[in-house]
Amino acid sequence: MSKTSVDSNRRRVLQGAVAVVASVPLARLIAGTPAQAGELPHLTMDDPTAKALKYHDDATAAPRVDRAGMPAKDQFCHNCNFIKADSGEWRPCQIFPGKAVNANGWCASWSKKMG
Protein backbone atom coordinates (compact mmCIF):
# COMPACT_ATOMS: atom_id res chain seq x y z
CA MET A 1 0.00 0.00 0.00
CA SER A 2 1.17 3.46 -0.70
CA LYS A 3 1.58 6.12 1.96
CA THR A 4 -1.25 8.14 0.40
CA SER A 5 -3.63 5.17 0.63
CA VAL A 6 -2.77 4.56 4.30
CA ASP A 7 -3.17 8.26 5.15
CA SER A 8 -6.50 8.33 3.30
CA ASN A 9 -7.79 5.26 5.17
CA ARG A 10 -6.62 6.64 8.52
CA ARG A 11 -8.32 9.95 7.79
CA ARG A 12 -11.64 8.19 6.98
CA VAL A 13 -11.48 6.14 10.19
CA LEU A 14 -10.74 9.22 12.28
CA GLN A 15 -13.54 11.18 10.61
CA GLY A 16 -15.95 8.34 11.32
CA ALA A 17 -14.88 8.20 14.97
CA VAL A 18 -15.33 11.96 15.35
CA ALA A 19 -18.78 11.73 13.74
CA VAL A 20 -19.85 8.98 16.16
CA VAL A 21 -18.59 10.87 19.21
CA ALA A 22 -20.22 14.10 18.04
CA SER A 23 -23.56 12.37 17.45
CA VAL A 24 -23.93 11.03 21.03
CA PRO A 25 -25.16 14.32 22.58
CA LEU A 26 -27.49 14.85 19.63
CA ALA A 27 -28.93 11.35 20.03
CA ARG A 28 -29.56 12.00 23.74
CA LEU A 29 -31.35 15.25 22.88
CA ILE A 30 -33.53 13.53 20.29
CA ALA A 31 -34.24 10.52 22.53
CA GLY A 32 -36.03 12.62 25.10
CA THR A 33 -35.76 15.03 27.96
CA PRO A 34 -34.66 14.07 31.45
CA ALA A 35 -37.32 12.93 33.89
CA GLN A 36 -39.30 15.64 35.62
CA ALA A 37 -39.91 15.55 39.37
CA GLY A 38 -43.46 14.28 38.87
CA GLU A 39 -42.00 11.25 37.11
CA LEU A 40 -39.36 10.55 39.73
CA PRO A 41 -40.13 8.13 42.55
CA HIS A 42 -40.98 9.92 45.77
CA LEU A 43 -38.42 9.76 48.54
CA THR A 44 -39.72 7.80 51.50
CA MET A 45 -38.69 8.18 55.10
CA ASP A 46 -37.63 4.49 55.00
CA ASP A 47 -34.84 5.28 52.51
CA PRO A 48 -31.44 4.81 54.24
CA THR A 49 -30.16 8.23 53.12
CA ALA A 50 -33.44 9.86 54.17
CA LYS A 51 -33.12 8.25 57.60
CA ALA A 52 -29.52 9.39 57.95
CA LEU A 53 -30.50 12.97 57.10
CA LYS A 54 -33.71 12.91 59.19
CA TYR A 55 -35.89 13.60 56.14
CA HIS A 56 -39.61 14.14 56.72
CA ASP A 57 -42.31 14.66 54.07
CA ASP A 58 -43.96 17.18 56.39
CA ALA A 59 -41.48 19.62 57.89
CA THR A 60 -43.90 20.69 60.60
CA ALA A 61 -43.86 17.13 61.98
CA ALA A 62 -40.05 16.87 61.88
CA PRO A 63 -37.95 17.51 64.98
CA ARG A 64 -36.08 20.26 63.14
CA VAL A 65 -33.18 22.20 64.57
CA ASP A 66 -30.68 24.29 62.66
CA ARG A 67 -26.92 23.88 62.92
CA ALA A 68 -26.86 26.16 65.97
CA GLY A 69 -29.41 23.94 67.73
CA MET A 70 -32.24 26.48 67.34
CA PRO A 71 -35.73 25.54 66.05
CA ALA A 72 -35.73 25.53 62.26
CA LYS A 73 -39.27 26.83 61.76
CA ASP A 74 -38.67 28.49 58.36
CA GLN A 75 -36.77 25.60 56.77
CA PHE A 76 -38.57 23.64 54.05
CA CYS A 77 -37.39 21.79 50.95
CA HIS A 78 -39.02 24.46 48.75
CA ASN A 79 -36.66 27.17 50.13
CA CYS A 80 -33.54 24.98 50.25
CA ASN A 81 -30.54 25.60 48.03
CA PHE A 82 -30.44 21.92 46.98
CA ILE A 83 -33.93 21.85 45.44
CA LYS A 84 -33.81 21.67 41.64
CA ALA A 85 -37.24 23.01 40.65
CA ASP A 86 -39.27 26.12 41.43
CA SER A 87 -42.72 24.56 41.41
CA GLY A 88 -44.59 21.37 42.14
CA GLU A 89 -45.49 19.42 45.25
CA TRP A 90 -42.68 16.89 44.61
CA ARG A 91 -39.36 18.21 43.33
CA PRO A 92 -35.93 16.79 42.46
CA CYS A 93 -33.19 17.40 45.03
CA GLN A 94 -29.41 17.26 44.66
CA ILE A 95 -29.08 15.48 48.01
CA PHE A 96 -31.34 12.62 46.90
CA PRO A 97 -30.51 12.01 43.20
CA GLY A 98 -33.16 10.12 41.26
CA LYS A 99 -35.84 10.82 43.87
CA ALA A 100 -38.34 13.63 44.38
CA VAL A 101 -38.79 15.28 47.77
CA ASN A 102 -41.93 16.93 49.10
CA ALA A 103 -41.74 20.72 48.73
CA ASN A 104 -42.98 21.04 52.31
CA GLY A 105 -40.51 18.47 53.61
CA TRP A 106 -37.23 18.97 55.47
CA CYS A 107 -33.89 17.22 56.04
CA ALA A 108 -30.79 17.95 58.08
CA SER A 109 -28.90 19.08 54.95
CA TRP A 110 -31.17 22.10 54.50
CA SER A 111 -29.26 25.16 53.29
CA LYS A 112 -30.78 28.58 52.59
CA LYS A 113 -31.62 29.11 48.91
CA MET A 114 -29.25 31.55 47.27
CA GLY A 115 -30.80 34.32 45.19
N, CA, C and O atoms as CSV, one atom per row, in Angstrom:
chain,resi,resn,atom,element,x,y,z
A,1,MET,N,N,0.841,-1.179,0.000
A,1,MET,CA,C,0.000,0.000,0.000
A,1,MET,C,C,0.878,1.231,0.000
A,1,MET,O,O,1.960,1.258,0.587
A,2,SER,N,N,0.389,2.229,-0.664
A,2,SER,CA,C,1.168,3.463,-0.703
A,2,SER,C,C,0.856,4.297,0.524
A,2,SER,O,O,-0.164,4.107,1.187
A,3,LYS,N,N,1.757,5.225,0.810
A,3,LYS,CA,C,1.585,6.121,1.960
A,3,LYS,C,C,0.308,6.932,1.827
A,3,LYS,O,O,-0.368,7.171,2.828
A,4,THR,N,N,-0.040,7.357,0.631
A,4,THR,CA,C,-1.250,8.137,0.401
A,4,THR,C,C,-2.493,7.314,0.731
A,4,THR,O,O,-3.443,7.837,1.313
A,5,SER,N,N,-2.496,6.050,0.371
A,5,SER,CA,C,-3.630,5.168,0.632
A,5,SER,C,C,-3.806,4.957,2.141
A,5,SER,O,O,-4.929,4.991,2.644
A,6,VAL,N,N,-2.716,4.744,2.854
A,6,VAL,CA,C,-2.767,4.555,4.301
A,6,VAL,C,C,-3.267,5.826,4.977
A,6,VAL,O,O,-4.128,5.766,5.855
A,7,ASP,N,N,-2.729,6.981,4.571
A,7,ASP,CA,C,-3.171,8.257,5.149
A,7,ASP,C,C,-4.651,8.501,4.869
A,7,ASP,O,O,-5.374,9.007,5.728
A,8,SER,N,N,-5.099,8.144,3.674
A,8,SER,CA,C,-6.501,8.333,3.300
A,8,SER,C,C,-7.403,7.443,4.151
A,8,SER,O,O,-8.447,7.890,4.626
A,9,ASN,N,N,-7.004,6.186,4.344
A,9,ASN,CA,C,-7.792,5.262,5.172
A,9,ASN,C,C,-7.821,5.726,6.633
A,9,ASN,O,O,-8.868,5.683,7.278
A,10,ARG,N,N,-6.709,6.153,7.135
A,10,ARG,CA,C,-6.624,6.638,8.517
A,10,ARG,C,C,-7.525,7.854,8.700
A,10,ARG,O,O,-8.222,7.977,9.707
A,11,ARG,N,N,-7.504,8.744,7.721
A,11,ARG,CA,C,-8.324,9.951,7.785
A,11,ARG,C,C,-9.811,9.583,7.823
A,11,ARG,O,O,-10.571,10.169,8.594
A,12,ARG,N,N,-10.236,8.612,6.992
A,12,ARG,CA,C,-11.641,8.187,6.980
A,12,ARG,C,C,-12.051,7.570,8.316
A,12,ARG,O,O,-13.144,7.837,8.815
A,13,VAL,N,N,-11.187,6.757,8.888
A,13,VAL,CA,C,-11.479,6.136,10.186
A,13,VAL,C,C,-11.603,7.206,11.263
A,13,VAL,O,O,-12.532,7.166,12.070
A,14,LEU,N,N,-10.685,8.154,11.284
A,14,LEU,CA,C,-10.741,9.220,12.278
A,14,LEU,C,C,-11.977,10.092,12.092
A,14,LEU,O,O,-12.604,10.486,13.076
A,15,GLN,N,N,-12.334,10.394,10.865
A,15,GLN,CA,C,-13.537,11.184,10.614
A,15,GLN,C,C,-14.781,10.440,11.091
A,15,GLN,O,O,-15.692,11.042,11.660
A,16,GLY,N,N,-14.815,9.147,10.858
A,16,GLY,CA,C,-15.948,8.335,11.321
A,16,GLY,C,C,-16.034,8.328,12.838
A,16,GLY,O,O,-17.124,8.439,13.399
A,17,ALA,N,N,-14.895,8.198,13.507
A,17,ALA,CA,C,-14.884,8.196,14.973
A,17,ALA,C,C,-15.362,9.533,15.524
A,17,ALA,O,O,-16.133,9.579,16.483
A,18,VAL,N,N,-14.904,10.613,14.917
A,18,VAL,CA,C,-15.332,11.957,15.353
A,18,VAL,C,C,-16.831,12.110,15.143
A,18,VAL,O,O,-17.520,12.665,15.999
A,19,ALA,N,N,-17.346,11.628,14.019
A,19,ALA,CA,C,-18.780,11.734,13.740
A,19,ALA,C,C,-19.602,10.966,14.774
A,19,ALA,O,O,-20.643,11.447,15.221
A,20,VAL,N,N,-19.141,9.782,15.152
A,20,VAL,CA,C,-19.853,8.982,16.157
A,20,VAL,C,C,-19.849,9.693,17.501
A,20,VAL,O,O,-20.890,9.806,18.148
A,21,VAL,N,N,-18.693,10.170,17.921
A,21,VAL,CA,C,-18.594,10.866,19.210
A,21,VAL,C,C,-19.443,12.125,19.219
A,21,VAL,O,O,-20.100,12.421,20.217
A,22,ALA,N,N,-19.441,12.864,18.127
A,22,ALA,CA,C,-20.218,14.104,18.041
A,22,ALA,C,C,-21.722,13.832,18.021
A,22,ALA,O,O,-22.505,14.688,18.433
A,23,SER,N,N,-22.134,12.666,17.553
A,23,SER,CA,C,-23.562,12.374,17.448
A,23,SER,C,C,-24.184,11.918,18.771
A,23,SER,O,O,-25.408,11.932,18.895
A,24,VAL,N,N,-23.387,11.517,19.759
A,24,VAL,CA,C,-23.930,11.029,21.028
A,24,VAL,C,C,-24.783,12.089,21.733
A,24,VAL,O,O,-25.913,11.782,22.109
A,25,PRO,N,N,-24.296,13.327,21.931
A,25,PRO,CA,C,-25.159,14.322,22.577
A,25,PRO,C,C,-26.432,14.605,21.775
A,25,PRO,O,O,-27.498,14.813,22.355
A,26,LEU,N,N,-26.325,14.613,20.469
A,26,LEU,CA,C,-27.490,14.845,19.629
A,26,LEU,C,C,-28.500,13.711,19.792
A,26,LEU,O,O,-29.703,13.962,19.863
A,27,ALA,N,N,-28.036,12.497,19.849
A,27,ALA,CA,C,-28.928,11.352,20.033
A,27,ALA,C,C,-29.641,11.434,21.377
A,27,ALA,O,O,-30.828,11.120,21.467
A,28,ARG,N,N,-28.929,11.854,22.422
A,28,ARG,CA,C,-29.561,11.999,23.738
A,28,ARG,C,C,-30.643,13.071,23.699
A,28,ARG,O,O,-31.700,12.913,24.311
A,29,LEU,N,N,-30.384,14.154,22.986
A,29,LEU,CA,C,-31.345,15.247,22.881
A,29,LEU,C,C,-32.596,14.775,22.150
A,29,LEU,O,O,-33.714,15.089,22.558
A,30,ILE,N,N,-32.410,14.029,21.081
A,30,ILE,CA,C,-33.531,13.533,20.294
A,30,ILE,C,C,-34.304,12.463,21.058
A,30,ILE,O,O,-35.529,12.391,20.953
A,31,ALA,N,N,-33.602,11.632,21.826
A,31,ALA,CA,C,-34.237,10.518,22.529
A,31,ALA,C,C,-35.256,10.986,23.555
A,31,ALA,O,O,-36.224,10.273,23.820
A,32,GLY,N,N,-35.070,12.139,24.128
A,32,GLY,CA,C,-36.033,12.618,25.103
A,32,GLY,C,C,-35.390,13.503,26.141
A,32,GLY,O,O,-34.167,13.602,26.236
A,33,THR,N,N,-36.236,14.140,26.910
A,33,THR,CA,C,-35.762,15.027,27.955
A,33,THR,C,C,-35.598,14.246,29.249
A,33,THR,O,O,-36.189,13.177,29.404
A,34,PRO,N,N,-34.803,14.764,30.183
A,34,PRO,CA,C,-34.656,14.069,31.447
A,34,PRO,C,C,-35.984,14.021,32.205
A,34,PRO,O,O,-36.883,14.823,31.951
A,35,ALA,N,N,-36.095,13.092,33.118
A,35,ALA,CA,C,-37.325,12.930,33.890
A,35,ALA,C,C,-37.615,14.174,34.723
A,35,ALA,O,O,-36.708,14.785,35.288
A,36,GLN,N,N,-38.866,14.529,34.788
A,36,GLN,CA,C,-39.304,15.637,35.622
A,36,GLN,C,C,-39.596,15.091,37.014
A,36,GLN,O,O,-39.721,13.880,37.195
A,37,ALA,N,N,-39.706,15.977,37.994
A,37,ALA,CA,C,-39.914,15.552,39.374
A,37,ALA,C,C,-41.175,14.721,39.528
A,37,ALA,O,O,-41.196,13.781,40.322
A,38,GLY,N,N,-42.227,15.047,38.786
A,38,GLY,CA,C,-43.459,14.284,38.871
A,38,GLY,C,C,-43.278,12.839,38.428
A,38,GLY,O,O,-44.048,11.965,38.825
A,39,GLU,N,N,-42.268,12.588,37.613
A,39,GLU,CA,C,-42.004,11.249,37.108
A,39,GLU,C,C,-41.030,10.493,38.002
A,39,GLU,O,O,-40.932,9.269,37.912
A,40,LEU,N,N,-40.322,11.195,38.847
A,40,LEU,CA,C,-39.362,10.550,39.730
A,40,LEU,C,C,-40.085,9.851,40.873
A,40,LEU,O,O,-41.145,10.304,41.305
A,41,PRO,N,N,-39.522,8.751,41.365
A,41,PRO,CA,C,-40.131,8.129,42.550
A,41,PRO,C,C,-39.994,9.057,43.750
A,41,PRO,O,O,-38.987,9.748,43.907
A,42,HIS,N,N,-41.004,9.062,44.579
A,42,HIS,CA,C,-40.976,9.918,45.766
A,42,HIS,C,C,-40.058,9.314,46.828
A,42,HIS,O,O,-40.055,8.106,47.063
A,43,LEU,N,N,-39.293,10.179,47.448
A,43,LEU,CA,C,-38.420,9.756,48.537
A,43,LEU,C,C,-39.291,9.367,49.721
A,43,LEU,O,O,-40.221,10.087,50.083
A,44,THR,N,N,-38.984,8.227,50.318
A,44,THR,CA,C,-39.724,7.803,51.505
A,44,THR,C,C,-38.830,7.951,52.727
A,44,THR,O,O,-37.604,7.988,52.622
A,45,MET,N,N,-39.456,8.031,53.860
A,45,MET,CA,C,-38.690,8.179,55.097
A,45,MET,C,C,-37.989,6.876,55.474
A,45,MET,O,O,-37.171,6.859,56.393
A,46,ASP,N,N,-38.306,5.770,54.763
A,46,ASP,CA,C,-37.628,4.490,54.996
A,46,ASP,C,C,-36.300,4.388,54.251
A,46,ASP,O,O,-35.487,3.514,54.549
A,47,ASP,N,N,-36.078,5.275,53.288
A,47,ASP,CA,C,-34.842,5.281,52.507
A,47,ASP,C,C,-33.659,5.479,53.455
A,47,ASP,O,O,-33.721,6.350,54.323
A,48,PRO,N,N,-32.579,4.696,53.319
A,48,PRO,CA,C,-31.439,4.811,54.239
A,48,PRO,C,C,-30.825,6.221,54.286
A,48,PRO,O,O,-30.467,6.705,55.360
A,49,THR,N,N,-30.706,6.872,53.128
A,49,THR,CA,C,-30.155,8.230,53.123
A,49,THR,C,C,-31.127,9.202,53.783
A,49,THR,O,O,-30.711,10.109,54.504
A,50,ALA,N,N,-32.426,9.009,53.533
A,50,ALA,CA,C,-33.438,9.859,54.165
A,50,ALA,C,C,-33.384,9.715,55.682
A,50,ALA,O,O,-33.475,10.704,56.410
A,51,LYS,N,N,-33.236,8.484,56.153
A,51,LYS,CA,C,-33.124,8.253,57.598
A,51,LYS,C,C,-31.891,8.939,58.166
A,51,LYS,O,O,-31.954,9.582,59.214
A,52,ALA,N,N,-30.772,8.798,57.466
A,52,ALA,CA,C,-29.520,9.392,57.951
A,52,ALA,C,C,-29.605,10.907,58.030
A,52,ALA,O,O,-28.986,11.523,58.897
A,53,LEU,N,N,-30.376,11.514,57.122
A,53,LEU,CA,C,-30.498,12.971,57.095
A,53,LEU,C,C,-31.794,13.465,57.737
A,53,LEU,O,O,-32.152,14.635,57.605
A,54,LYS,N,N,-32.495,12.567,58.432
A,54,LYS,CA,C,-33.711,12.906,59.193
A,54,LYS,C,C,-34.791,13.537,58.317
A,54,LYS,O,O,-35.518,14.426,58.760
A,55,TYR,N,N,-34.891,13.067,57.065
A,55,TYR,CA,C,-35.885,13.602,56.135
A,55,TYR,C,C,-37.297,13.297,56.618
A,55,TYR,O,O,-37.580,12.206,57.113
A,56,HIS,N,N,-38.176,14.286,56.463
A,56,HIS,CA,C,-39.613,14.136,56.722
A,56,HIS,C,C,-40.373,14.762,55.563
A,56,HIS,O,O,-39.992,15.823,55.067
A,57,ASP,N,N,-41.454,14.106,55.127
A,57,ASP,CA,C,-42.307,14.659,54.067
A,57,ASP,C,C,-42.983,15.938,54.528
A,57,ASP,O,O,-43.232,16.835,53.722
A,58,ASP,N,N,-43.280,16.030,55.812
A,58,ASP,CA,C,-43.961,17.185,56.386
A,58,ASP,C,C,-43.035,17.824,57.409
A,58,ASP,O,O,-42.843,17.300,58.506
A,59,ALA,N,N,-42.464,18.964,57.036
A,59,ALA,CA,C,-41.476,19.622,57.895
A,59,ALA,C,C,-42.040,19.994,59.257
A,59,ALA,O,O,-41.309,20.019,60.247
A,60,THR,N,N,-43.333,20.284,59.313
A,60,THR,CA,C,-43.900,20.693,60.599
A,60,THR,C,C,-43.935,19.540,61.594
A,60,THR,O,O,-44.022,19.768,62.801
A,61,ALA,N,N,-43.867,18.302,61.104
A,61,ALA,CA,C,-43.861,17.132,61.984
A,61,ALA,C,C,-42.433,16.669,62.301
A,61,ALA,O,O,-42.244,15.760,63.110
A,62,ALA,N,N,-41.450,17.278,61.682
A,62,ALA,CA,C,-40.055,16.866,61.877
A,62,ALA,C,C,-39.460,17.561,63.093
A,62,ALA,O,O,-39.744,18.735,63.330
A,63,PRO,N,N,-38.646,16.862,63.859
A,63,PRO,CA,C,-37.950,17.506,64.983
A,63,PRO,C,C,-36.777,18.319,64.444
A,63,PRO,O,O,-35.622,17.910,64.564
A,64,ARG,N,N,-37.079,19.474,63.848
A,64,ARG,CA,C,-36.078,20.264,63.139
A,64,ARG,C,C,-35.327,21.207,64.065
A,64,ARG,O,O,-35.919,21.920,64.875
A,65,VAL,N,N,-34.026,21.193,63.926
A,65,VAL,CA,C,-33.175,22.198,64.572
A,65,VAL,C,C,-32.109,22.589,63.577
A,65,VAL,O,O,-31.642,21.756,62.801
A,66,ASP,N,N,-31.719,23.855,63.595
A,66,ASP,CA,C,-30.677,24.289,62.665
A,66,ASP,C,C,-29.311,23.899,63.210
A,66,ASP,O,O,-29.217,23.255,64.256
A,67,ARG,N,N,-28.277,24.278,62.521
A,67,ARG,CA,C,-26.916,23.883,62.920
A,67,ARG,C,C,-26.496,24.481,64.263
A,67,ARG,O,O,-25.575,23.984,64.910
A,68,ALA,N,N,-27.171,25.539,64.672
A,68,ALA,CA,C,-26.863,26.162,65.966
A,68,ALA,C,C,-27.730,25.573,67.077
A,68,ALA,O,O,-27.653,26.012,68.224
A,69,GLY,N,N,-28.560,24.574,66.736
A,69,GLY,CA,C,-29.411,23.943,67.732
A,69,GLY,C,C,-30.709,24.683,67.990
A,69,GLY,O,O,-31.435,24.344,68.925
A,70,MET,N,N,-31.019,25.693,67.176
A,70,MET,CA,C,-32.243,26.475,67.338
A,70,MET,C,C,-33.360,25.851,66.493
A,70,MET,O,O,-33.072,25.183,65.499
A,71,PRO,N,N,-34.626,26.056,66.870
A,71,PRO,CA,C,-35.731,25.535,66.054
A,71,PRO,C,C,-35.644,26.062,64.622
A,71,PRO,O,O,-35.389,27.246,64.400
A,72,ALA,N,N,-35.854,25.188,63.676
A,72,ALA,CA,C,-35.728,25.531,62.255
A,72,ALA,C,C,-37.109,25.732,61.639
A,72,ALA,O,O,-37.475,25.030,60.696
A,73,LYS,N,N,-37.868,26.674,62.158
A,73,LYS,CA,C,-39.267,26.831,61.759
A,73,LYS,C,C,-39.467,27.311,60.328
A,73,LYS,O,O,-40.528,27.059,59.757
A,74,ASP,N,N,-38.512,27.981,59.730
A,74,ASP,CA,C,-38.666,28.493,58.364
A,74,ASP,C,C,-37.914,27.658,57.330
A,74,ASP,O,O,-37.689,28.122,56.213
A,75,GLN,N,N,-37.529,26.450,57.680
A,75,GLN,CA,C,-36.770,25.601,56.771
A,75,GLN,C,C,-37.678,24.550,56.146
A,75,GLN,O,O,-38.261,23.718,56.841
A,76,PHE,N,N,-37.787,24.604,54.816
A,76,PHE,CA,C,-38.570,23.645,54.047
A,76,PHE,C,C,-37.767,23.296,52.795
A,76,PHE,O,O,-36.887,24.054,52.387
A,77,CYS,N,N,-38.069,22.162,52.195
A,77,CYS,CA,C,-37.393,21.793,50.952
A,77,CYS,C,C,-37.588,22.863,49.881
A,77,CYS,O,O,-36.666,23.122,49.107
A,78,HIS,N,N,-38.752,23.487,49.816
A,78,HIS,CA,C,-39.020,24.464,48.751
A,78,HIS,C,C,-38.154,25.718,48.866
A,78,HIS,O,O,-38.026,26.446,47.882
A,79,ASN,N,N,-37.554,26.002,50.028
A,79,ASN,CA,C,-36.662,27.165,50.130
A,79,ASN,C,C,-35.223,26.746,50.447
A,79,ASN,O,O,-34.446,27.506,51.024
A,80,CYS,N,N,-34.899,25.526,50.054
A,80,CYS,CA,C,-33.544,24.981,50.250
A,80,CYS,C,C,-32.717,25.182,48.977
A,80,CYS,O,O,-33.247,25.141,47.867
A,81,ASN,N,N,-31.449,25.394,49.149
A,81,ASN,CA,C,-30.538,25.597,48.025
A,81,ASN,C,C,-30.374,24.337,47.169
A,81,ASN,O,O,-29.990,24.441,46.004
A,82,PHE,N,N,-30.650,23.169,47.711
A,82,PHE,CA,C,-30.435,21.921,46.983
A,82,PHE,C,C,-31.614,21.505,46.107
A,82,PHE,O,O,-31.494,20.571,45.313
A,83,ILE,N,N,-32.757,22.191,46.243
A,83,ILE,CA,C,-33.930,21.846,45.444
A,83,ILE,C,C,-33.656,22.238,43.991
A,83,ILE,O,O,-33.009,23.253,43.735
A,84,LYS,N,N,-34.147,21.434,43.036
A,84,LYS,CA,C,-33.811,21.667,41.637
A,84,LYS,C,C,-34.986,22.117,40.787
A,84,LYS,O,O,-34.898,22.093,39.559
A,85,ALA,N,N,-36.080,22.526,41.406
A,85,ALA,CA,C,-37.238,23.014,40.652
A,85,ALA,C,C,-37.919,24.109,41.457
A,85,ALA,O,O,-37.821,24.145,42.684
A,86,ASP,N,N,-38.607,24.996,40.759
A,86,ASP,CA,C,-39.266,26.119,41.431
A,86,ASP,C,C,-40.743,25.884,41.698
A,86,ASP,O,O,-41.380,26.695,42.370
A,87,SER,N,N,-41.299,24.798,41.190
A,87,SER,CA,C,-42.725,24.559,41.412
A,87,SER,C,C,-42.997,23.063,41.504
A,87,SER,O,O,-42.175,22.231,41.122
A,88,GLY,N,N,-44.161,22.760,42.015
A,88,GLY,CA,C,-44.586,21.374,42.141
A,88,GLY,C,C,-44.544,20.897,43.582
A,88,GLY,O,O,-43.728,21.352,44.384
A,89,GLU,N,N,-45.447,19.966,43.896
A,89,GLU,CA,C,-45.488,19.418,45.254
A,89,GLU,C,C,-44.277,18.518,45.517
A,89,GLU,O,O,-43.732,18.517,46.620
A,90,TRP,N,N,-43.859,17.758,44.510
A,90,TRP,CA,C,-42.685,16.892,44.610
A,90,TRP,C,C,-41.635,17.409,43.631
A,90,TRP,O,O,-41.920,17.629,42.454
A,91,ARG,N,N,-40.421,17.599,44.137
A,91,ARG,CA,C,-39.363,18.213,43.327
A,91,ARG,C,C,-38.051,17.432,43.454
A,91,ARG,O,O,-37.780,16.832,44.494
A,92,PRO,N,N,-37.235,17.443,42.381
A,92,PRO,CA,C,-35.933,16.787,42.463
A,92,PRO,C,C,-35.007,17.547,43.415
A,92,PRO,O,O,-35.101,18.767,43.552
A,93,CYS,N,N,-34.123,16.812,44.061
A,93,CYS,CA,C,-33.194,17.398,45.032
A,93,CYS,C,C,-31.798,16.836,44.786
A,93,CYS,O,O,-31.638,15.645,44.518
A,94,GLN,N,N,-30.794,17.696,44.876
A,94,GLN,CA,C,-29.410,17.264,44.663
A,94,GLN,C,C,-28.944,16.280,45.732
A,94,GLN,O,O,-28.080,15.446,45.461
A,95,ILE,N,N,-29.489,16.361,46.920
A,95,ILE,CA,C,-29.079,15.480,48.013
A,95,ILE,C,C,-29.571,14.055,47.783
A,95,ILE,O,O,-28.913,13.093,48.180
A,96,PHE,N,N,-30.730,13.923,47.141
A,96,PHE,CA,C,-31.339,12.615,46.900
A,96,PHE,C,C,-31.506,12.400,45.391
A,96,PHE,O,O,-32.627,12.464,44.885
A,97,PRO,N,N,-30.415,12.146,44.667
A,97,PRO,CA,C,-30.508,12.008,43.203
A,97,PRO,C,C,-31.435,10.857,42.801
A,97,PRO,O,O,-31.419,9.775,43.389
A,98,GLY,N,N,-32.242,11.137,41.772
A,98,GLY,CA,C,-33.155,10.115,41.263
A,98,GLY,C,C,-34.440,10.005,42.056
A,98,GLY,O,O,-35.272,9.148,41.756
A,99,LYS,N,N,-34.626,10.845,43.056
A,99,LYS,CA,C,-35.838,10.822,43.873
A,99,LYS,C,C,-36.397,12.244,43.946
A,99,LYS,O,O,-35.672,13.224,43.777
A,100,ALA,N,N,-37.687,12.331,44.199
A,100,ALA,CA,C,-38.338,13.626,44.383
A,100,ALA,C,C,-38.690,13.786,45.855
A,100,ALA,O,O,-39.156,12.847,46.500
A,101,VAL,N,N,-38.462,14.981,46.376
A,101,VAL,CA,C,-38.788,15.276,47.772
A,101,VAL,C,C,-40.038,16.151,47.820
A,101,VAL,O,O,-40.347,16.860,46.862
A,102,ASN,N,N,-40.746,16.095,48.931
A,102,ASN,CA,C,-41.925,16.925,49.100
A,102,ASN,C,C,-41.486,18.364,49.310
A,102,ASN,O,O,-40.579,18.622,50.102
A,103,ALA,N,N,-42.110,19.298,48.620
A,103,ALA,CA,C,-41.742,20.715,48.726
A,103,ALA,C,C,-41.880,21.224,50.156
A,103,ALA,O,O,-41.177,22.152,50.558
A,104,ASN,N,N,-42.778,20.625,50.919
A,104,ASN,CA,C,-42.977,21.035,52.308
A,104,ASN,C,C,-42.241,20.124,53.285
A,104,ASN,O,O,-42.525,20.123,54.483
A,105,GLY,N,N,-41.300,19.356,52.766
A,105,GLY,CA,C,-40.506,18.474,53.606
A,105,GLY,C,C,-39.297,19.189,54.184
A,105,GLY,O,O,-39.139,20.400,54.036
A,106,TRP,N,N,-38.445,18.408,54.848
A,106,TRP,CA,C,-37.234,18.966,55.469
A,106,TRP,C,C,-36.239,17.833,55.691
A,106,TRP,O,O,-36.631,16.690,55.924
A,107,CYS,N,N,-34.929,18.161,55.617
A,107,CYS,CA,C,-33.886,17.221,56.035
A,107,CYS,C,C,-32.753,18.011,56.676
A,107,CYS,O,O,-32.685,19.234,56.557
A,108,ALA,N,N,-31.887,17.311,57.341
A,108,ALA,CA,C,-30.792,17.953,58.084
A,108,ALA,C,C,-29.776,18.645,57.183
A,108,ALA,O,O,-28.931,19.390,57.680
A,109,SER,N,N,-29.836,18.419,55.873
A,109,SER,CA,C,-28.903,19.076,54.948
A,109,SER,C,C,-29.434,20.407,54.449
A,109,SER,O,O,-28.817,21.027,53.583
A,110,TRP,N,N,-30.567,20.861,54.978
A,110,TRP,CA,C,-31.170,22.102,54.503
A,110,TRP,C,C,-30.154,23.231,54.519
A,110,TRP,O,O,-29.403,23.399,55.480
A,111,SER,N,N,-30.146,24.003,53.437
A,111,SER,CA,C,-29.258,25.161,53.286
A,111,SER,C,C,-30.054,26.268,52.610
A,111,SER,O,O,-30.733,26.012,51.616
A,112,LYS,N,N,-29.989,27.464,53.114
A,112,LYS,CA,C,-30.777,28.578,52.591
A,112,LYS,C,C,-30.552,28.769,51.092
A,112,LYS,O,O,-29.417,28.790,50.617
A,113,LYS,N,N,-31.670,28.909,50.351
A,113,LYS,CA,C,-31.616,29.108,48.908
A,113,LYS,C,C,-30.915,30.423,48.597
A,113,LYS,O,O,-31.219,31.459,49.189
A,114,MET,N,N,-29.992,30.368,47.679
A,114,MET,CA,C,-29.246,31.552,47.267
A,114,MET,C,C,-29.994,32.235,46.135
A,114,MET,O,O,-30.390,31.592,45.163
A,115,GLY,N,N,-30.184,33.534,46.264
A,115,GLY,CA,C,-30.801,34.319,45.192
A,115,GLY,C,C,-32.217,34.143,45.099
A,115,GLY,O,O,-32.859,34.746,44.239
